[in-house]
Amino acid sequence: MQLYARCMCCMINQQERQIRKYDDEEKKAAFIKEIMTLTGNCGPEYSAPWVLALMTEIRERYFGKDEEMSQKKRDFNQFLLDLEEELDKMIQKNEDPLKEAMRFARIGNYIDFSALEQAITEKTKAVLLNSPNNPSGVIISEENIIRLAALLNERSAFYRHTIYLIGDEPYRELVYDGVQVPYLTKYYKSTLLCYSYSKSLSIQGERIGYVLVPDEVEQSGEVYAAVCGAGRALGYVCAPSLIQQVVAECVGQAADLSVYKNNRDLLYHALQTYGYTCICPEGAFYLFVQTLLPDSVAFCQYARKYELLIVPGDEFGCPGYARIAYCVPTCQIERALPWFKKLAEDIKGAGGIAL
């Protein structure tokens, strides 16, 4: 049942991405609501390709036929057939099909490799990878990491100097639905890891963590010395002794993820119903939402009218989106939902020009 729900969410997200090019927000909201109702009424007895075919018919009723979308439908149908075959193999081997299905379903180009390949030049010293990601909650898949490692090895050899991979992983333990966060050091030798206990222990503001410089890193001694020197120069020294003792007692522990997961599910499904477009996060405690105004800064400022404090995506290089944090008591999420609904209604009622 979990696997079927995961597959339905995957198809809904695919449909959301495909209709973003259209301008009619009211029609898009109605379409998403209809397909969510469809998936809510279907159970495992309905095959995924059959549900996808119904989604396609509904989309064409709203937006007309689109050859590009038809090709994507064919590609996704093939994906589902491959997934079914993969699961059959797992079941025959008495292995865990749910775990394998989640791994298989997460294969995707979260990294824009065409853009990354153009961005890496002879001046590039390092590539920074934040996973689970702030602000999107995306976890970079193993397949993407393997491809990234190959690219960095290739470019390091070509430019004749090491390009370091810096992993920013303060949310490593904060993951949902059985998704695993790959260890970058397994895939690329010259990897540095940055970690903070403040997120995993839910003590935001208590800035204590570490930078890992493995012995396998090229010129590891010099790199370690440079990290220490940078810390001193920037003032990151003499961590409070009390917090040092706290984290020593809490190694391997994490906050209660059931609260975060409940908050995520509550917020995500409610906002989808209200007409917002967002991707269900796999980790961290943020929901990245497409804003209902073209100017995300203006949208976030307007949201304050409803006492909603959200961060514009411009802060992360992603205009047109906003970040919502759900690392709060569940009752606070519940109190906020009617205001998110009112915000959407007011903006749509004013034709998207509520300011």
C-alpha positions in Angstrom: 0.0 0.0 0.0 2.9 2.4 0.8 4.5 1.6 -2.6 1.2 2.3 -4.4 0.8 5.6 -2.6 4.4 6.5 -3.5 3.8 5.7 -7.2 0.6 7.9 -7.2 2.5 10.8 -5.7 5.2 10.4 -8.3 2.6 10.6 -11.1 0.9 13.6 -9.6 4.2 15.4 -9.3 4.9 14.6 -13.0 1.6 16.0 -14.0 2.3 19.2 -12.0 5.6 19.7 -13.8 4.0 19.2 -17.2 1.3 21.9 -16.8 3.6 24.6 -15.4 3.9 26.2 -18.9 0.3 27.1 -18.9 -0.9 30.5 -17.6 -4.4 29.7 -16.4 -3.8 29.2 -12.6 -7.5 28.5 -11.9 -7.6 25.8 -14.5 -4.3 24.3 -13.3 -5.6 24.2 -9.7 -8.9 22.5 -10.8 -6.9 19.9 -12.8 -4.7 19.1 -9.9 -7.6 18.8 -7.5 -9.4 16.4 -9.9 -6.5 14.1 -10.4 -5.8 14.1 -6.6 -9.5 13.0 -6.1 -8.9 10.3 -8.8 -5.9 8.9 -7.0 -7.7 9.1 -3.6 -10.5 7.0 -5.0 -8.2 4.4 -6.6 -6.6 1.5 -4.7 -3.9 -1.1 -5.5 -6.4 -3.0 -7.6 -6.1 -0.3 -10.3 -2.8 -0.6 -12.2 -0.6 2.5 -12.3 -0.5 2.7 -16.1 -4.4 2.7 -16.1 -4.5 5.5 -13.6 -1.9 7.4 -15.7 -4.0 7.0 -18.8 -7.0 8.5 -16.9 -4.8 11.4 -15.8 -3.8 12.0 -19.4 -7.4 12.1 -20.5 -8.3 14.6 -17.8 -5.3 16.8 -18.7 -6.2 16.8 -22.3 -9.7 17.8 -21.4 -8.3 20.8 -19.6 -5.4 21.8 -21.8 -5.8 19.9 -25.1 -3.3 17.4 -26.7 0.4 18.0 -26.5 2.8 15.7 -28.4 5.6 16.5 -26.0 3.4 15.4 -23.1 2.3 12.3 -25.0 6.0 11.3 -25.4 6.5 11.8 -21.6 3.5 9.6 -21.0 5.0 6.9 -23.1 8.4 7.3 -21.3 6.6 7.2 -17.9 4.6 4.1 -18.9 7.9 2.4 -19.8 9.3 3.5 -16.4 6.3 1.8 -14.7 6.7 -1.4 -16.7 10.4 -1.4 -15.7 9.5 -0.8 -12.1 7.1 -3.7 -12.1 9.7 -6.0 -13.7 12.2 -4.9 -11.1 9.8 -5.6 -8.2 9.0 -9.1 -9.5 12.7 -9.9 -9.5 13.0 -8.6 -5.9 10.0 -10.6 -4.7 11.4 -13.8 -6.4 14.7 -13.3 -4.4 12.7 -12.7 -1.2 14.2 -9.2 -0.9 12.4 -6.1 0.2 10.5 -4.7 -2.8 9.4 -1.5 -1.1 13.0 -0.5 -0.4 14.1 -1.3 -3.9 11.1 0.5 -5.4 11.9 3.7 -3.6 15.4 3.5 -4.8 14.3 2.9 -8.4 11.6 5.6 -8.2 14.1 8.2 -7.1 16.3 7.9 -10.2 16.1 11.3 -11.9 18.3 14.2 -13.0 18.1 16.3 -9.9 21.4 17.7 -10.9 21.4 19.7 -14.2 24.5 18.1 -15.6 24.4 20.0 -18.9 24.6 23.3 -16.9 27.2 21.9 -14.4 29.5 20.7 -17.2 29.5 24.2 -18.7 30.1 25.8 -15.2 33.2 23.7 -14.4 36.3 25.4 -15.8 40.0 25.3 -15.1 39.4 27.9 -12.3 37.0 25.6 -10.5 38.4 24.5 -7.1 35.3 22.7 -5.6 31.7 21.7 -6.1 29.3 22.1 -3.2 26.5 19.5 -2.8 23.7 20.1 -0.2 21.6 16.9 0.3 19.1 16.6 1.8 18.6 20.0 0.3 17.7 23.3 1.8 15.2 24.7 0.6 13.7 21.9 -1.5 14.0 18.8 0.7 15.3 16.8 -2.3 17.8 14.0 -1.7 20.3 13.5 -4.5 20.1 9.9 -5.8 23.0 7.5 -5.9 22.8 7.4 -9.7 23.3 11.2 -9.8 26.3 11.0 -7.3 28.0 8.3 -9.4 27.6 10.5 -12.5 28.9 13.6 -10.6 31.9 11.7 -9.3 32.8 10.6 -12.9 32.5 14.1 -14.1 34.7 15.5 -11.3 37.3 12.8 -11.9 37.3 13.5 -15.7 37.7 17.3 -15.2 40.3 17.0 -12.5 42.4 14.9 -14.8 41.8 17.3 -17.8 42.7 20.4 -15.8 45.5 18.7 -13.9 44.4 19.8 -10.5 42.0 18.3 -7.9 38.4 19.6 -7.9 37.1 18.9 -4.4 33.5 17.8 -3.6 32.2 19.5 -0.5 29.2 17.8 1.1 26.9 20.0 3.1 24.9 17.5 5.2 23.3 19.0 8.3 20.0 17.3 7.5 21.5 13.8 6.9 19.4 12.1 9.6 16.2 14.0 8.8 14.7 11.8 6.0 11.3 10.2 5.4 9.7 7.1 3.8 12.8 4.9 4.1 14.9 7.0 1.7 18.7 6.6 2.2 21.2 9.5 1.9 24.3 8.1 0.1 27.7 8.7 1.7 29.7 10.9 -0.7 33.1 9.6 0.4 32.2 6.2 -1.0 32.0 7.6 -4.6 34.6 10.4 -4.8 38.0 10.3 -3.1 38.5 14.0 -2.7 35.4 14.7 -0.7 35.1 17.0 2.4 32.0 16.7 4.6 30.4 19.5 6.6 28.0 18.5 9.4 26.0 20.3 12.1 24.3 18.8 15.1 21.9 21.6 15.4 19.5 20.2 12.7 19.5 16.5 13.6 19.0 17.3 17.3 16.5 20.0 16.6 18.5 22.6 18.5 18.7 25.2 15.7 20.9 28.1 16.7 23.4 26.0 18.6 26.1 26.1 15.9 28.3 23.1 16.6 29.5 20.6 14.1 32.6 19.5 12.2 34.4 19.3 8.9 35.6 15.9 7.9 38.8 15.7 5.8 39.4 12.0 5.1 43.0 10.8 4.6 42.2 9.8 1.1 41.7 13.4 0.0 44.4 14.8 -2.2 46.8 16.8 -0.1 44.7 16.1 2.9 47.2 17.6 5.4 47.3 20.9 3.6 43.5 20.9 3.2 43.0 20.2 6.9 45.4 23.0 7.8 43.5 25.3 5.5 40.2 24.4 7.1 41.6 25.1 10.5 43.0 28.4 9.4 39.8 29.5 7.8 37.9 28.7 11.0 40.2 30.8 13.0 40.1 33.7 10.6 36.3 33.6 10.5 36.0 33.4 14.3 34.6 29.8 14.4 36.7 28.7 17.4 36.2 27.8 21.0 32.8 26.1 20.8 31.0 26.4 24.2 32.1 23.5 26.4 28.5 22.8 27.5 27.3 22.2 23.9 30.4 20.1 23.3 29.4 17.8 26.2 25.8 17.7 25.0 26.6 16.5 21.5 29.1 14.0 22.9 26.1 12.4 24.7 23.9 12.6 21.6 26.1 11.1 18.9 23.9 8.9 16.7 20.7 10.3 18.0 18.1 12.4 16.1 15.0 14.4 16.8 11.6 12.6 16.7 11.1 12.4 12.9 7.4 11.3 13.3 6.6 14.9 14.2 8.3 16.3 11.2 6.8 13.7 8.9 3.3 14.4 10.2 3.8 18.2 9.7 5.2 17.6 6.2 2.2 15.4 5.2 -0.3 17.8 6.8 1.1 20.9 5.1 1.9 19.3 1.7 -1.5 17.8 1.2 -3.4 20.8 2.4 -1.5 23.2 0.2 -2.0 21.0 -2.8 -5.7 21.1 -2.2 -5.6 24.9 -1.9 -4.0 25.2 -5.4 -0.4 25.6 -4.5 2.3 23.7 -6.5 5.0 22.0 -4.5 7.2 18.9 -4.4 6.9 16.5 -1.5 10.2 16.8 0.3 12.2 13.6 1.0 14.2 15.1 3.8 15.0 18.2 5.9 12.0 20.2 7.2 11.1 22.6 4.4 8.5 22.8 1.8 9.4 24.7 -1.4 6.3 26.1 -3.0 5.7 27.9 -6.3 4.4 31.4 -5.3 1.0 32.6 -6.5 2.5 35.8 -7.7 5.3 36.1 -10.2 7.4 38.2 -7.7 8.2 35.8 -4.9 9.5 38.6 -2.6 6.2 40.5 -3.1 4.3 37.3 -2.4 6.1 36.7 0.9 5.6 40.3 1.9 1.9 40.0 1.2 1.7 36.7 3.2 2.7 38.7 6.3 -0.8 40.2 6.2 -2.0 36.7 7.3 0.9 36.3 9.8 2.6 33.8 7.5 6.4 34.2 7.7 8.0 32.5 4.6 11.3 33.0 2.8 11.4 34.0 -0.9 13.2 31.7 -3.2 15.3 34.6 -4.5 17.4 34.0 -1.4 18.3 30.6 -2.8 18.7 31.6 -6.4 15.2 30.4 -7.2 12.8 33.3 -7.9 9.1 32.3 -8.2 9.3 30.0 -5.2 9.1 30.3 -1.4 10.3 28.2 1.5 8.0 27.2 4.3 9.6 25.7 7.5 7.6 23.0 9.3 10.0 22.4 12.2 7.3 23.7 14.6 4.6 22.2 16.8 1.8 20.5 14.8 -0.8 22.8 16.3 1.0 25.7 14.7 0.7 24.1 11.3 -3.0 23.5 11.9 -3.5 27.1 12.8 -1.7 28.3 9.7 -3.6 26.2 7.2 -6.8 28.4 7.0 -4.5 31.4 6.4 -2.7 29.7 3.6 -6.1 29.0 2.1 -7.3 32.5 2.5 -4.0 33.8 1.0 -4.6 31.7 -2.1 -8.3 32.7 -2.4 -7.5 36.4 -2.1 -4.8 36.4 -4.7 -6.8 34.3 -7.2 -9.9 36.4 -6.5 -7.9 39.5 -7.4 -6.6 37.9 -10.6 -3.1 37.4 -9.2 -2.6 41.1 -8.5 -3.6 41.2 -4.9 -0.9 43.8 -3.9 
